[in-house]
Amino acid sequence: MTKILVVAVSLFLLLPVVCVADCVWFSSPDRWIYVDSNTLILCDLGKPRALIKIWGRLFSTSSVSILKHEFCSHDSAVLLIDGEPVDVREVRRLN
């Protein structure tokens, strides 16, 4: 009975992580919009396409480059921010 309870609680805690795991693909990422120190919006062909939460620190004056054109939540080394590779914590498609 205890094992079933542990499995049920574990699934309950992991379900939100699985549900918000989104993936995006960019053909021509052309700009980004600063939201806060851990969040930015990436634009593709002039339109906002994804809200990205990162594990690093971001400033409105940061230099941002995309290392991968296709990525999902929890991917590593997706962005290059101020010369440092940064992992993605969460991706949310906007369209």
N, C-alpha and C positions, 0 to 999 in steps of 0.2 A: 504494500500500500504506500509506503514511504517513497519508493522508487517512482511510482506513478505520479505522485504529488510533485516530486522534484522535476520530472520530465514535463509535466503540465505547466509548472511555474516557469521553467526555462523557455518553453515554447511561447508562453505569454509575453515574456520579456524580450525575446528575439523577434517576434512578429512585427513590431513597428519598424525595426531596422530593415527587415526584408521588404516591407511594403514601400518604404521611401527610397529604396535603391533604384535610381533612375540612370539611364545611359543617354549620352548625346553624341552626335556626329557633326562636325563642322567642315564645310567645304572651303570657305574662305573667311576665317575669323578675322574681323577687321578692327574691332575696338572693344573696350571693356569699360564698365561703369562701376565706380567705387560705391559700395553700400555701407560697409563698416570695416573694422580692422581684420575681420575674418571672412568677409563675404564680398563677392563681386558678381556682376552680370556680364556674361560674354555675349557679344553680338556677332552675327554671321550675315554677311551681305546686307549690312546696315540695320538689321532687325534684332532686338533682344531675343536670344534663344535659350539661355540657361542661367539659372541662379546657382552659383558655385560657392560652397563653404569650404574653406581650406584649413589645414592644420598649422599653417605658418601665419606670419603677421603681414598685413597689407596696409599701405598708406595711399592717400589720394595721389601722391606724386610718384608712386612706384612704377617701375618698368616691368611690364607683364608680357610674356611670350608663351605661346602654347606649344608644348613638346609633343603632344599626341592629339590627333584630330578626332579620335573616337575614344571615349572613356566613360566610366561609370563611377558611382559613389564608391569610396574607399580605394580608388586606384592610386598608385604611387607615381611620383615624378611626372605629373601631368603638366604642371605649369612651371615656368621659370620666372621667379619674382625677384627683382633686384639681383640677378645673377645666381640665385639659389634655387635648386629644384624643390618643388613643393607638392605635397600629397593632397589629394582631394578627400574631404570628409563626407560631403554630401552634394549631389547633383539633383537639380529639379528643372525639368524642361518647362519652358514658358509658352510654348506654342502647341 
